[in-house]
């Protein structure tokens, strides 16, 4: 997703797996939108 390694998985964050998934949430959507717009801009 373009995030730094350990962005939500670093042990110092003490997040559960569920909390990590929640933190990532919709983070992929902006990158997908940018990719689509670039493809459509032929």
mmCIF entry with sequence, helices, sheets and N, C-alpha, C, O atoms, coordinates in Angstrom:
data_MODEL
# 
_entry.id   MODEL 
# 
_entity.id                         1 
_entity.type                       polymer 
_entity.pdbx_number_of_molecules   1 
# 
_entity_poly.entity_id                      1 
_entity_poly.type                           'polypeptide(L)' 
_entity_poly.nstd_linkage                   no 
_entity_poly.nstd_monomer                   no 
_entity_poly.pdbx_seq_one_letter_code       
;(UNK)(UNK)(UNK)(UNK)(UNK)(UNK)(UNK)(UNK)(UNK)(UNK)(UNK)(UNK)(UNK)(UNK)(UNK)(UNK)
(UNK)(UNK)(UNK)(UNK)(UNK)(UNK)(UNK)(UNK)(UNK)(UNK)(UNK)(UNK)(UNK)(UNK)(UNK)(UNK)
(UNK)(UNK)(UNK)(UNK)(UNK)(UNK)(UNK)(UNK)(UNK)(UNK)
;
_entity_poly.pdbx_seq_one_letter_code_can   XXXXXXXXXXXXXXXXXXXXXXXXXXXXXXXXXXXXXXXXXX 
_entity_poly.pdbx_strand_id                 A 
# 
loop_
_entity_poly_seq.entity_id 
_entity_poly_seq.num 
_entity_poly_seq.mon_id 
_entity_poly_seq.hetero 
1 1  UNK n 
1 2  UNK n 
1 3  UNK n 
1 4  UNK n 
1 5  UNK n 
1 6  UNK n 
1 7  UNK n 
1 8  UNK n 
1 9  UNK n 
1 10 UNK n 
1 11 UNK n 
1 12 UNK n 
1 13 UNK n 
1 14 UNK n 
1 15 UNK n 
1 16 UNK n 
1 17 UNK n 
1 18 UNK n 
1 19 UNK n 
1 20 UNK n 
1 21 UNK n 
1 22 UNK n 
1 23 UNK n 
1 24 UNK n 
1 25 UNK n 
1 26 UNK n 
1 27 UNK n 
1 28 UNK n 
1 29 UNK n 
1 30 UNK n 
1 31 UNK n 
1 32 UNK n 
1 33 UNK n 
1 34 UNK n 
1 35 UNK n 
1 36 UNK n 
1 37 UNK n 
1 38 UNK n 
1 39 UNK n 
1 40 UNK n 
1 41 UNK n 
1 42 UNK n 
# 
_struct_asym.id          A 
_struct_asym.entity_id   1 
# 
loop_
_struct_conf.conf_type_id 
_struct_conf.id 
_struct_conf.pdbx_PDB_helix_id 
_struct_conf.beg_label_comp_id 
_struct_conf.beg_label_asym_id 
_struct_conf.beg_label_seq_id 
_struct_conf.pdbx_beg_PDB_ins_code 
_struct_conf.end_label_comp_id 
_struct_conf.end_label_asym_id 
_struct_conf.end_label_seq_id 
_struct_conf.pdbx_end_PDB_ins_code 
_struct_conf.beg_auth_comp_id 
_struct_conf.beg_auth_asym_id 
_struct_conf.beg_auth_seq_id 
_struct_conf.end_auth_comp_id 
_struct_conf.end_auth_asym_id 
_struct_conf.end_auth_seq_id 
_struct_conf.pdbx_PDB_helix_class 
_struct_conf.details 
_struct_conf.pdbx_PDB_helix_length 
HELX_P HELX_P1 AA1 UNK A 11 ? UNK A 13 ? UNK A 11 UNK A 13 5 ? 3  
HELX_P HELX_P2 AA2 UNK A 17 ? UNK A 24 ? UNK A 17 UNK A 24 1 ? 8  
HELX_P HELX_P3 AA3 UNK A 27 ? UNK A 40 ? UNK A 27 UNK A 40 1 ? 14 
# 
_struct_conf_type.id          HELX_P 
_struct_conf_type.criteria    ? 
_struct_conf_type.reference   ? 
# 
loop_
_atom_site.group_PDB 
_atom_site.id 
_atom_site.type_symbol 
_atom_site.label_atom_id 
_atom_site.label_alt_id 
_atom_site.label_comp_id 
_atom_site.label_asym_id 
_atom_site.label_entity_id 
_atom_site.label_seq_id 
_atom_site.pdbx_PDB_ins_code 
_atom_site.Cartn_x 
_atom_site.Cartn_y 
_atom_site.Cartn_z 
_atom_site.occupancy 
_atom_site.B_iso_or_equiv 
_atom_site.pdbx_formal_charge 
_atom_site.auth_seq_id 
_atom_site.auth_comp_id 
_atom_site.auth_asym_id 
_atom_site.auth_atom_id 
_atom_site.pdbx_PDB_model_num 
ATOM 1   N N  . UNK A 1 1  ? 0.810  -1.187 0.000   1.00 0.00 ? 1  UNK A N  1 
ATOM 2   C CA . UNK A 1 1  ? 0.000  0.000  0.000   1.00 0.00 ? 1  UNK A CA 1 
ATOM 3   C C  . UNK A 1 1  ? 0.857  1.256  0.000   1.00 0.00 ? 1  UNK A C  1 
ATOM 4   O O  . UNK A 1 1  ? 0.329  2.368  0.032   1.00 0.00 ? 1  UNK A O  1 
ATOM 5   N N  . UNK A 1 2  ? 2.123  1.095  -0.035  1.00 0.00 ? 2  UNK A N  1 
ATOM 6   C CA . UNK A 1 2  ? 2.999  2.249  -0.057  1.00 0.00 ? 2  UNK A CA 1 
ATOM 7   C C  . UNK A 1 2  ? 3.344  2.804  1.307   1.00 0.00 ? 2  UNK A C  1 
ATOM 8   O O  . UNK A 1 2  ? 3.899  3.898  1.412   1.00 0.00 ? 2  UNK A O  1 
ATOM 9   N N  . UNK A 1 3  ? 3.023  2.062  2.352   1.00 0.00 ? 3  UNK A N  1 
ATOM 10  C CA . UNK A 1 3  ? 3.336  2.523  3.703   1.00 0.00 ? 3  UNK A CA 1 
ATOM 11  C C  . UNK A 1 3  ? 4.697  1.994  4.136   1.00 0.00 ? 3  UNK A C  1 
ATOM 12  O O  . UNK A 1 3  ? 5.161  0.966  3.642   1.00 0.00 ? 3  UNK A O  1 
ATOM 13  N N  . UNK A 1 4  ? 5.318  2.692  5.043   1.00 0.00 ? 4  UNK A N  1 
ATOM 14  C CA . UNK A 1 4  ? 6.607  2.245  5.570   1.00 0.00 ? 4  UNK A CA 1 
ATOM 15  C C  . UNK A 1 4  ? 6.445  0.918  6.296   1.00 0.00 ? 4  UNK A C  1 
ATOM 16  O O  . UNK A 1 4  ? 5.393  0.642  6.872   1.00 0.00 ? 4  UNK A O  1 
ATOM 17  N N  . UNK A 1 5  ? 7.482  0.105  6.266   1.00 0.00 ? 5  UNK A N  1 
ATOM 18  C CA . UNK A 1 5  ? 7.462  -1.157 6.989   1.00 0.00 ? 5  UNK A CA 1 
ATOM 19  C C  . UNK A 1 5  ? 7.226  -0.901 8.469   1.00 0.00 ? 5  UNK A C  1 
ATOM 20  O O  . UNK A 1 5  ? 7.864  -0.030 9.061   1.00 0.00 ? 5  UNK A O  1 
ATOM 21  N N  . UNK A 1 6  ? 6.306  -1.660 9.074   1.00 0.00 ? 6  UNK A N  1 
ATOM 22  C CA . UNK A 1 6  ? 6.012  -1.492 10.485  1.00 0.00 ? 6  UNK A CA 1 
ATOM 23  C C  . UNK A 1 6  ? 5.027  -0.386 10.805  1.00 0.00 ? 6  UNK A C  1 
ATOM 24  O O  . UNK A 1 6  ? 4.807  -0.068 11.974  1.00 0.00 ? 6  UNK A O  1 
ATOM 25  N N  . UNK A 1 7  ? 4.430  0.208  9.774   1.00 0.00 ? 7  UNK A N  1 
ATOM 26  C CA . UNK A 1 7  ? 3.518  1.341  9.964   1.00 0.00 ? 7  UNK A CA 1 
ATOM 27  C C  . UNK A 1 7  ? 2.447  1.038  11.001  1.00 0.00 ? 7  UNK A C  1 
ATOM 28  O O  . UNK A 1 7  ? 2.179  1.859  11.878  1.00 0.00 ? 7  UNK A O  1 
ATOM 29  N N  . UNK A 1 8  ? 1.832  -0.140 10.904  1.00 0.00 ? 8  UNK A N  1 
ATOM 30  C CA . UNK A 1 8  ? 0.842  -0.539 11.906  1.00 0.00 ? 8  UNK A CA 1 
ATOM 31  C C  . UNK A 1 8  ? 1.198  -1.858 12.575  1.00 0.00 ? 8  UNK A C  1 
ATOM 32  O O  . UNK A 1 8  ? 0.462  -2.338 13.438  1.00 0.00 ? 8  UNK A O  1 
ATOM 33  N N  . UNK A 1 9  ? 2.324  -2.447 12.180  1.00 0.00 ? 9  UNK A N  1 
ATOM 34  C CA . UNK A 1 9  ? 2.682  -3.757 12.727  1.00 0.00 ? 9  UNK A CA 1 
ATOM 35  C C  . UNK A 1 9  ? 3.853  -3.698 13.701  1.00 0.00 ? 9  UNK A C  1 
ATOM 36  O O  . UNK A 1 9  ? 4.249  -4.729 14.245  1.00 0.00 ? 9  UNK A O  1 
ATOM 37  N N  . UNK A 1 10 ? 4.402  -2.536 13.928  1.00 0.00 ? 10 UNK A N  1 
ATOM 38  C CA . UNK A 1 10 ? 5.533  -2.405 14.844  1.00 0.00 ? 10 UNK A CA 1 
ATOM 39  C C  . UNK A 1 10 ? 5.152  -2.847 16.253  1.00 0.00 ? 10 UNK A C  1 
ATOM 40  O O  . UNK A 1 10 ? 4.094  -2.465 16.754  1.00 0.00 ? 10 UNK A O  1 
ATOM 41  N N  . UNK A 1 11 ? 6.004  -3.650 16.901  1.00 0.00 ? 11 UNK A N  1 
ATOM 42  C CA . UNK A 1 11 ? 5.689  -4.153 18.238  1.00 0.00 ? 11 UNK A CA 1 
ATOM 43  C C  . UNK A 1 11 ? 5.502  -3.045 19.274  1.00 0.00 ? 11 UNK A C  1 
ATOM 44  O O  . UNK A 1 11 ? 4.774  -3.228 20.249  1.00 0.00 ? 11 UNK A O  1 
ATOM 45  N N  . UNK A 1 12 ? 6.144  -1.915 19.074  1.00 0.00 ? 12 UNK A N  1 
ATOM 46  C CA . UNK A 1 12 ? 6.020  -0.811 20.029  1.00 0.00 ? 12 UNK A CA 1 
ATOM 47  C C  . UNK A 1 12 ? 4.605  -0.217 20.026  1.00 0.00 ? 12 UNK A C  1 
ATOM 48  O O  . UNK A 1 12 ? 4.216  0.472  20.969  1.00 0.00 ? 12 UNK A O  1 
ATOM 49  N N  . UNK A 1 13 ? 3.848  -0.483 18.974  1.00 0.00 ? 13 UNK A N  1 
ATOM 50  C CA . UNK A 1 13 ? 2.475  0.026  18.894  1.00 0.00 ? 13 UNK A CA 1 
ATOM 51  C C  . UNK A 1 13 ? 1.496  -0.799 19.723  1.00 0.00 ? 13 UNK A C  1 
ATOM 52  O O  . UNK A 1 13 ? 0.442  -0.312 20.130  1.00 0.00 ? 13 UNK A O  1 
ATOM 53  N N  . UNK A 1 14 ? 1.862  -2.049 19.963  1.00 0.00 ? 14 UNK A N  1 
ATOM 54  C CA . UNK A 1 14 ? 1.042  -2.957 20.766  1.00 0.00 ? 14 UNK A CA 1 
ATOM 55  C C  . UNK A 1 14 ? -0.396 -3.055 20.255  1.00 0.00 ? 14 UNK A C  1 
ATOM 56  O O  . UNK A 1 14 ? -1.339 -3.062 21.046  1.00 0.00 ? 14 UNK A O  1 
ATOM 57  N N  . UNK A 1 15 ? -0.562 -3.130 18.941  1.00 0.00 ? 15 UNK A N  1 
ATOM 58  C CA . UNK A 1 15 ? -1.888 -3.266 18.350  1.00 0.00 ? 15 UNK A CA 1 
ATOM 59  C C  . UNK A 1 15 ? -2.211 -4.727 18.096  1.00 0.00 ? 15 UNK A C  1 
ATOM 60  O O  . UNK A 1 15 ? -1.344 -5.500 17.688  1.00 0.00 ? 15 UNK A O  1 
ATOM 61  N N  . UNK A 1 16 ? -3.463 -5.105 18.337  1.00 0.00 ? 16 UNK A N  1 
ATOM 62  C CA . UNK A 1 16 ? -3.894 -6.460 17.995  1.00 0.00 ? 16 UNK A CA 1 
ATOM 63  C C  . UNK A 1 16 ? -4.032 -6.538 16.477  1.00 0.00 ? 16 UNK A C  1 
ATOM 64  O O  . UNK A 1 16 ? -4.012 -5.522 15.783  1.00 0.00 ? 16 UNK A O  1 
ATOM 65  N N  . UNK A 1 17 ? -4.171 -7.761 15.978  1.00 0.00 ? 17 UNK A N  1 
ATOM 66  C CA . UNK A 1 17 ? -4.337 -7.939 14.527  1.00 0.00 ? 17 UNK A CA 1 
ATOM 67  C C  . UNK A 1 17 ? -5.576 -7.176 14.047  1.00 0.00 ? 17 UNK A C  1 
ATOM 68  O O  . UNK A 1 17 ? -5.546 -6.529 13.000  1.00 0.00 ? 17 UNK A O  1 
ATOM 69  N N  . UNK A 1 18 ? -6.642 -7.255 14.807  1.00 0.00 ? 18 UNK A N  1 
ATOM 70  C CA . UNK A 1 18 ? -7.877 -6.554 14.458  1.00 0.00 ? 18 UNK A CA 1 
ATOM 71  C C  . UNK A 1 18 ? -7.663 -5.042 14.419  1.00 0.00 ? 18 UNK A C  1 
ATOM 72  O O  . UNK A 1 18 ? -8.163 -4.366 13.520  1.00 0.00 ? 18 UNK A O  1 
ATOM 73  N N  . UNK A 1 19 ? -6.931 -4.518 15.381  1.00 0.00 ? 19 UNK A N  1 
ATOM 74  C CA . UNK A 1 19 ? -6.648 -3.077 15.417  1.00 0.00 ? 19 UNK A CA 1 
ATOM 75  C C  . UNK A 1 19 ? -5.764 -2.663 14.238  1.00 0.00 ? 19 UNK A C  1 
ATOM 76  O O  . UNK A 1 19 ? -5.925 -1.571 13.693  1.00 0.00 ? 19 UNK A O  1 
ATOM 77  N N  . UNK A 1 20 ? -4.833 -3.532 13.847  1.00 0.00 ? 20 UNK A N  1 
ATOM 78  C CA . UNK A 1 20 ? -3.987 -3.237 12.699  1.00 0.00 ? 20 UNK A CA 1 
ATOM 79  C C  . UNK A 1 20 ? -4.829 -3.128 11.433  1.00 0.00 ? 20 UNK A C  1 
ATOM 80  O O  . UNK A 1 20 ? -4.645 -2.207 10.638  1.00 0.00 ? 20 UNK A O  1 
ATOM 81  N N  . UNK A 1 21 ? -5.753 -4.071 11.247  1.00 0.00 ? 21 UNK A N  1 
ATOM 82  C CA . UNK A 1 21 ? -6.625 -4.038 10.069  1.00 0.00 ? 21 UNK A CA 1 
ATOM 83  C C  . UNK A 1 21 ? -7.501 -2.800 10.073  1.00 0.00 ? 21 UNK A C  1 
ATOM 84  O O  . UNK A 1 21 ? -7.731 -2.195 9.026   1.00 0.00 ? 21 UNK A O  1 
ATOM 85  N N  . UNK A 1 22 ? -7.992 -2.419 11.246  1.00 0.00 ? 22 UNK A N  1 
ATOM 86  C CA . UNK A 1 22 ? -8.812 -1.216 11.356  1.00 0.00 ? 22 UNK A CA 1 
ATOM 87  C C  . UNK A 1 22 ? -7.991 0.028  11.015  1.00 0.00 ? 22 UNK A C  1 
ATOM 88  O O  . UNK A 1 22 ? -8.477 0.927  10.330  1.00 0.00 ? 22 UNK A O  1 
ATOM 89  N N  . UNK A 1 23 ? -6.759 0.075  11.490  1.00 0.00 ? 23 UNK A N  1 
ATOM 90  C CA . UNK A 1 23 ? -5.890 1.223  11.207  1.00 0.00 ? 23 UNK A CA 1 
ATOM 91  C C  . UNK A 1 23 ? -5.611 1.357  9.719   1.00 0.00 ? 23 UNK A C  1 
ATOM 92  O O  . UNK A 1 23 ? -5.532 2.468  9.194   1.00 0.00 ? 23 UNK A O  1 
ATOM 93  N N  . UNK A 1 24 ? -5.462 0.230  9.042   1.00 0.00 ? 24 UNK A N  1 
ATOM 94  C CA . UNK A 1 24 ? -5.240 0.264  7.596   1.00 0.00 ? 24 UNK A CA 1 
ATOM 95  C C  . UNK A 1 24 ? -6.518 0.636  6.861   1.00 0.00 ? 24 UNK A C  1 
ATOM 96  O O  . UNK A 1 24 ? -6.493 1.386  5.885   1.00 0.00 ? 24 UNK A O  1 
ATOM 97  N N  . UNK A 1 25 ? -7.629 0.104  7.340   1.00 0.00 ? 25 UNK A N  1 
ATOM 98  C CA . UNK A 1 25 ? -8.955 0.449  6.840   1.00 0.00 ? 25 UNK A CA 1 
ATOM 99  C C  . UNK A 1 25 ? -9.034 0.790  5.375   1.00 0.00 ? 25 UNK A C  1 
ATOM 100 O O  . UNK A 1 25 ? -8.773 -0.048 4.513   1.00 0.00 ? 25 UNK A O  1 
ATOM 101 N N  . UNK A 1 26 ? -9.394 2.017  5.099   1.00 0.00 ? 26 UNK A N  1 
ATOM 102 C CA . UNK A 1 26 ? -9.594 2.474  3.730   1.00 0.00 ? 26 UNK A CA 1 
ATOM 103 C C  . UNK A 1 26 ? -8.338 3.116  3.146   1.00 0.00 ? 26 UNK A C  1 
ATOM 104 O O  . UNK A 1 26 ? -8.417 3.838  2.152   1.00 0.00 ? 26 UNK A O  1 
ATOM 105 N N  . UNK A 1 27 ? -7.217 2.867  3.738   1.00 0.00 ? 27 UNK A N  1 
ATOM 106 C CA . UNK A 1 27 ? -5.980 3.481  3.270   1.00 0.00 ? 27 UNK A CA 1 
ATOM 107 C C  . UNK A 1 27 ? -5.628 3.160  1.835   1.00 0.00 ? 27 UNK A C  1 
ATOM 108 O O  . UNK A 1 27 ? -4.910 3.924  1.190   1.00 0.00 ? 27 UNK A O  1 
ATOM 109 N N  . UNK A 1 28 ? -6.116 2.057  1.326   1.00 0.00 ? 28 UNK A N  1 
ATOM 110 C CA . UNK A 1 28 ? -5.793 1.678  -0.043  1.00 0.00 ? 28 UNK A CA 1 
ATOM 111 C C  . UNK A 1 28 ? -6.643 2.453  -1.046  1.00 0.00 ? 28 UNK A C  1 
ATOM 112 O O  . UNK A 1 28 ? -6.241 2.600  -2.200  1.00 0.00 ? 28 UNK A O  1 
ATOM 113 N N  . UNK A 1 29 ? -7.785 2.940  -0.642  1.00 0.00 ? 29 UNK A N  1 
ATOM 114 C CA . UNK A 1 29 ? -8.696 3.592  -1.578  1.00 0.00 ? 29 UNK A CA 1 
ATOM 115 C C  . UNK A 1 29 ? -8.109 4.807  -2.300  1.00 0.00 ? 29 UNK A C  1 
ATOM 116 O O  . UNK A 1 29 ? -8.274 4.913  -3.515  1.00 0.00 ? 29 UNK A O  1 
ATOM 117 N N  . UNK A 1 30 ? -7.435 5.722  -1.611  1.00 0.00 ? 30 UNK A N  1 
ATOM 118 C CA . UNK A 1 30 ? -6.857 6.859  -2.344  1.00 0.00 ? 30 UNK A CA 1 
ATOM 119 C C  . UNK A 1 30 ? -5.857 6.418  -3.415  1.00 0.00 ? 30 UNK A C  1 
ATOM 120 O O  . UNK A 1 30 ? -5.834 6.991  -4.505  1.00 0.00 ? 30 UNK A O  1 
ATOM 121 N N  . UNK A 1 31 ? -5.038 5.419  -3.124  1.00 0.00 ? 31 UNK A N  1 
ATOM 122 C CA . UNK A 1 31 ? -4.067 4.949  -4.110  1.00 0.00 ? 31 UNK A CA 1 
ATOM 123 C C  . UNK A 1 31 ? -4.770 4.299  -5.294  1.00 0.00 ? 31 UNK A C  1 
ATOM 124 O O  . UNK A 1 31 ? -4.328 4.455  -6.432  1.00 0.00 ? 31 UNK A O  1 
ATOM 125 N N  . UNK A 1 32 ? -5.849 3.576  -5.046  1.00 0.00 ? 32 UNK A N  1 
ATOM 126 C CA . UNK A 1 32 ? -6.606 2.967  -6.135  1.00 0.00 ? 32 UNK A CA 1 
ATOM 127 C C  . UNK A 1 32 ? -7.233 4.051  -7.004  1.00 0.00 ? 32 UNK A C  1 
ATOM 128 O O  . UNK A 1 32 ? -7.221 3.949  -8.231  1.00 0.00 ? 32 UNK A O  1 
ATOM 129 N N  . UNK A 1 33 ? -7.772 5.072  -6.382  1.00 0.00 ? 33 UNK A N  1 
ATOM 130 C CA . UNK A 1 33 ? -8.391 6.161  -7.133  1.00 0.00 ? 33 UNK A CA 1 
ATOM 131 C C  . UNK A 1 33 ? -7.359 6.857  -8.010  1.00 0.00 ? 33 UNK A C  1 
ATOM 132 O O  . UNK A 1 33 ? -7.637 7.172  -9.167  1.00 0.00 ? 33 UNK A O  1 
ATOM 133 N N  . UNK A 1 34 ? -6.190 7.095  -7.475  1.00 0.00 ? 34 UNK A N  1 
ATOM 134 C CA . UNK A 1 34 ? -5.127 7.737  -8.260  1.00 0.00 ? 34 UNK A CA 1 
ATOM 135 C C  . UNK A 1 34 ? -4.741 6.862  -9.451  1.00 0.00 ? 34 UNK A C  1 
ATOM 136 O O  . UNK A 1 34 ? -4.566 7.369  -10.559 1.00 0.00 ? 34 UNK A O  1 
ATOM 137 N N  . UNK A 1 35 ? -4.609 5.562  -9.233  1.00 0.00 ? 35 UNK A N  1 
ATOM 138 C CA . UNK A 1 35 ? -4.248 4.640  -10.317 1.00 0.00 ? 35 UNK A CA 1 
ATOM 139 C C  . UNK A 1 35 ? -5.309 4.648  -11.407 1.00 0.00 ? 35 UNK A C  1 
ATOM 140 O O  . UNK A 1 35 ? -4.980 4.663  -12.593 1.00 0.00 ? 35 UNK A O  1 
ATOM 141 N N  . UNK A 1 36 ? -6.562 4.638  -11.020 1.00 0.00 ? 36 UNK A N  1 
ATOM 142 C CA . UNK A 1 36 ? -7.663 4.658  -12.010 1.00 0.00 ? 36 UNK A CA 1 
ATOM 143 C C  . UNK A 1 36 ? -7.649 5.958  -12.795 1.00 0.00 ? 36 UNK A C  1 
ATOM 144 O O  . UNK A 1 36 ? -7.776 5.952  -14.019 1.00 0.00 ? 36 UNK A O  1 
ATOM 145 N N  . UNK A 1 37 ? -7.495 7.069  -12.093 1.00 0.00 ? 37 UNK A N  1 
ATOM 146 C CA . UNK A 1 37 ? -7.490 8.363  -12.784 1.00 0.00 ? 37 UNK A CA 1 
ATOM 147 C C  . UNK A 1 37 ? -6.315 8.460  -13.759 1.00 0.00 ? 37 UNK A C  1 
ATOM 148 O O  . UNK A 1 37 ? -6.456 9.018  -14.847 1.00 0.00 ? 37 UNK A O  1 
ATOM 149 N N  . UNK A 1 38 ? -5.185 7.932  -13.380 1.00 0.00 ? 38 UNK A N  1 
ATOM 150 C CA . UNK A 1 38 ? -4.027 7.946  -14.284 1.00 0.00 ? 38 UNK A CA 1 
ATOM 151 C C  . UNK A 1 38 ? -4.295 7.098  -15.526 1.00 0.00 ? 38 UNK A C  1 
ATOM 152 O O  . UNK A 1 38 ? -3.902 7.471  -16.631 1.00 0.00 ? 38 UNK A O  1 
ATOM 153 N N  . UNK A 1 39 ? -4.958 5.967  -15.348 1.00 0.00 ? 39 UNK A N  1 
ATOM 154 C CA . UNK A 1 39 ? -5.292 5.099  -16.487 1.00 0.00 ? 39 UNK A CA 1 
ATOM 155 C C  . UNK A 1 39 ? -6.307 5.756  -17.404 1.00 0.00 ? 39 UNK A C  1 
ATOM 156 O O  . UNK A 1 39 ? -6.242 5.589  -18.622 1.00 0.00 ? 39 UNK A O  1 
ATOM 157 N N  . UNK A 1 40 ? -7.226 6.487  -16.844 1.00 0.00 ? 40 UNK A N  1 
ATOM 158 C CA . UNK A 1 40 ? -8.273 7.128  -17.645 1.00 0.00 ? 40 UNK A CA 1 
ATOM 159 C C  . UNK A 1 40 ? -7.781 8.367  -18.375 1.00 0.00 ? 40 UNK A C  1 
ATOM 160 O O  . UNK A 1 40 ? -8.424 8.836  -19.313 1.00 0.00 ? 40 UNK A O  1 
ATOM 161 N N  . UNK A 1 41 ? -6.655 8.891  -17.951 1.00 0.00 ? 41 UNK A N  1 
ATOM 162 C CA . UNK A 1 41 ? -6.111 10.139 -18.515 1.00 0.00 ? 41 UNK A CA 1 
ATOM 163 C C  . UNK A 1 41 ? -5.328 9.908  -19.787 1.00 0.00 ? 41 UNK A C  1 
ATOM 164 O O  . UNK A 1 41 ? -4.429 10.688 -20.099 1.00 0.00 ? 41 UNK A O  1 
ATOM 165 N N  . UNK A 1 42 ? -5.621 8.921  -20.490 1.00 0.00 ? 42 UNK A N  1 
ATOM 166 C CA . UNK A 1 42 ? -4.887 8.498  -21.704 1.00 0.00 ? 42 UNK A CA 1 
ATOM 167 C C  . UNK A 1 42 ? -4.431 9.627  -22.554 1.00 0.00 ? 42 UNK A C  1 
ATOM 168 O O  . UNK A 1 42 ? -3.809 9.405  -23.592 1.00 0.00 ? 42 UNK A O  1 
# 
